[in-house]
Amino acid sequence: MIRITHHRGKCIGCNYCMEVAPGRWEADLGDGKINLLESVQKRGIYIAIVGDDEYDANKEASKICPVNIIRVEKV
Ligand code: SF4
């Protein structure tokens, strides 16, 4: 399994993460930021535990995020 962490408050809504990992991220038309799908929120940080098959795409998302607010780690 992998853990994806998203500091949503700092998101600038560029959608790069959604472009490389479209099954895990979705644009929020309400405030223009991105939502980490199937995540739980703790003190403003969104966390999703998902299968290893999503590692490569979301690791790529973490690398291209211009504000460096995505973390991906194996758990
Ligand atoms: S790449 Fe980073 S800043 Fe851009 S939408 Fe995704 S989380 Fe937000």
py3Dmol code that shows the C-alpha trace and the ligand (Angstrom):
import py3Dmol

protein = """\
ATOM      1  CA  MET A   1       0.000   0.000   0.000  1.00  0.00           C
ATOM      2  CA  ILE A   2       1.019   3.621  -0.387  1.00  0.00           C
ATOM      3  CA  ARG A   3       0.078   6.769   1.519  1.00  0.00           C
ATOM      4  CA  ILE A   4      -0.632   9.947  -0.436  1.00  0.00           C
ATOM      5  CA  THR A   5      -0.643  13.187   1.536  1.00  0.00           C
ATOM      6  CA  HIS A   6      -1.976  16.479   0.198  1.00  0.00           C
ATOM      7  CA  HIS A   7      -1.646  19.894   1.861  1.00  0.00           C
ATOM      8  CA  ARG A   8      -4.736  21.149   0.112  1.00  0.00           C
ATOM      9  CA  GLY A   9      -4.711  24.660   1.547  1.00  0.00           C
ATOM     10  CA  LYS A  10      -1.580  25.515  -0.440  1.00  0.00           C
ATOM     11  CA  CYS A  11      -2.891  24.070  -3.720  1.00  0.00           C
ATOM     12  CA  ILE A  12      -2.881  26.533  -6.641  1.00  0.00           C
ATOM     13  CA  GLY A  13      -5.193  24.411  -8.804  1.00  0.00           C
ATOM     14  CA  CYS A  14      -2.816  23.894 -11.715  1.00  0.00           C
ATOM     15  CA  ASN A  15      -4.214  20.357 -12.252  1.00  0.00           C
ATOM     16  CA  TYR A  16      -0.807  18.854 -13.109  1.00  0.00           C
ATOM     17  CA  CYS A  17      -1.364  16.060 -10.583  1.00  0.00           C
ATOM     18  CA  MET A  18      -4.702  15.197 -12.162  1.00  0.00           C
ATOM     19  CA  GLU A  19      -3.087  15.015 -15.580  1.00  0.00           C
ATOM     20  CA  VAL A  20      -0.560  12.370 -14.527  1.00  0.00           C
ATOM     21  CA  ALA A  21      -2.771  10.492 -12.011  1.00  0.00           C
ATOM     22  CA  PRO A  22      -6.322  11.115 -13.243  1.00  0.00           C
ATOM     23  CA  GLY A  23      -7.916   8.359 -11.204  1.00  0.00           C
ATOM     24  CA  ARG A  24      -6.820   9.820  -7.877  1.00  0.00           C
ATOM     25  CA  TRP A  25      -7.313  13.583  -8.284  1.00  0.00           C
ATOM     26  CA  GLU A  26     -10.316  15.641  -9.261  1.00  0.00           C
ATOM     27  CA  ALA A  27     -10.754  19.366  -9.816  1.00  0.00           C
ATOM     28  CA  ASP A  28     -13.043  21.099  -7.330  1.00  0.00           C
ATOM     29  CA  LEU A  29     -15.233  23.562  -9.201  1.00  0.00           C
ATOM     30  CA  GLY A  30     -16.125  25.218  -5.922  1.00  0.00           C
ATOM     31  CA  ASP A  31     -12.786  26.744  -4.981  1.00  0.00           C
ATOM     32  CA  GLY A  32     -10.563  25.812  -7.934  1.00  0.00           C
ATOM     33  CA  LYS A  33      -8.271  23.550  -5.918  1.00  0.00           C
ATOM     34  CA  ILE A  34      -7.803  19.813  -6.416  1.00  0.00           C
ATOM     35  CA  ASN A  35      -9.357  17.048  -4.336  1.00  0.00           C
ATOM     36  CA  LEU A  36      -7.524  13.863  -3.388  1.00  0.00           C
ATOM     37  CA  LEU A  37     -10.190  11.245  -3.978  1.00  0.00           C
ATOM     38  CA  GLU A  38     -11.184   8.842  -1.186  1.00  0.00           C
ATOM     39  CA  SER A  39      -9.099  10.737   1.340  1.00  0.00           C
ATOM     40  CA  VAL A  40      -9.650  11.611   4.973  1.00  0.00           C
ATOM     41  CA  GLN A  41      -8.799  15.002   6.391  1.00  0.00           C
ATOM     42  CA  LYS A  42      -6.793  15.683   9.529  1.00  0.00           C
ATOM     43  CA  ARG A  43      -6.124  19.318  10.423  1.00  0.00           C
ATOM     44  CA  GLY A  44      -6.290  20.450   6.819  1.00  0.00           C
ATOM     45  CA  ILE A  45      -4.118  17.653   5.434  1.00  0.00           C
ATOM     46  CA  TYR A  46      -5.790  15.049   3.239  1.00  0.00           C
ATOM     47  CA  ILE A  47      -4.552  11.472   3.334  1.00  0.00           C
ATOM     48  CA  ALA A  48      -5.411   8.471   1.133  1.00  0.00           C
ATOM     49  CA  ILE A  49      -4.106   4.928   1.530  1.00  0.00           C
ATOM     50  CA  VAL A  50      -4.248   3.157  -1.832  1.00  0.00           C
ATOM     51  CA  GLY A  51      -2.749   0.240  -3.749  1.00  0.00           C
ATOM     52  CA  ASP A  52       0.844  -0.034  -4.910  1.00  0.00           C
ATOM     53  CA  ASP A  53      -0.325   0.126  -8.522  1.00  0.00           C
ATOM     54  CA  GLU A  54      -0.892   3.859  -8.057  1.00  0.00           C
ATOM     55  CA  TYR A  55       2.635   4.555  -6.838  1.00  0.00           C
ATOM     56  CA  ASP A  56       4.316   5.563 -10.098  1.00  0.00           C
ATOM     57  CA  ALA A  57       1.626   7.980 -11.262  1.00  0.00           C
ATOM     58  CA  ASN A  58       1.283   9.684  -7.901  1.00  0.00           C
ATOM     59  CA  LYS A  59       5.031   9.819  -7.346  1.00  0.00           C
ATOM     60  CA  GLU A  60       5.184  11.643 -10.650  1.00  0.00           C
ATOM     61  CA  ALA A  61       2.445  13.982  -9.384  1.00  0.00           C
ATOM     62  CA  SER A  62       4.502  14.710  -6.280  1.00  0.00           C
ATOM     63  CA  LYS A  63       7.507  15.580  -8.429  1.00  0.00           C
ATOM     64  CA  ILE A  64       5.722  17.939 -10.802  1.00  0.00           C
ATOM     65  CA  CYS A  65       3.577  19.742  -8.226  1.00  0.00           C
ATOM     66  CA  PRO A  66       4.931  23.307  -8.450  1.00  0.00           C
ATOM     67  CA  VAL A  67       4.259  24.074  -4.783  1.00  0.00           C
ATOM     68  CA  ASN A  68       5.533  20.724  -3.482  1.00  0.00           C
ATOM     69  CA  ILE A  69       2.482  19.763  -1.406  1.00  0.00           C
ATOM     70  CA  ILE A  70       2.085  16.098  -2.388  1.00  0.00           C
ATOM     71  CA  ARG A  71       3.894  13.311  -0.549  1.00  0.00           C
ATOM     72  CA  VAL A  72       3.851   9.658  -1.588  1.00  0.00           C
ATOM     73  CA  GLU A  73       5.351   6.897   0.522  1.00  0.00           C
ATOM     74  CA  LYS A  74       5.103   3.143   0.788  1.00  0.00           C
ATOM     75  CA  VAL A  75       3.475   1.921   3.993  1.00  0.00           C
TER      76      VAL A  75
END
"""
ligand_1 = """\
8
SF4
S -0.029 19.731 -8.868
Fe 0.022 20.571 -6.759
S -0.682 22.701 -6.963
Fe -1.207 21.655 -8.857
S -3.336 20.997 -8.552
Fe -2.011 19.296 -7.931
S -1.693 19.558 -5.719
Fe -2.499 21.495 -6.512
"""
view = py3Dmol.view(width=600, height=400)
view.addModel(protein, "pdb")
view.setStyle({"model": 0}, {"cartoon": {"style": "trace"}})
view.addModel(ligand_1, "xyz")
view.setStyle({"model": 1}, {"stick": {}})
view.zoomTo()
view.show()
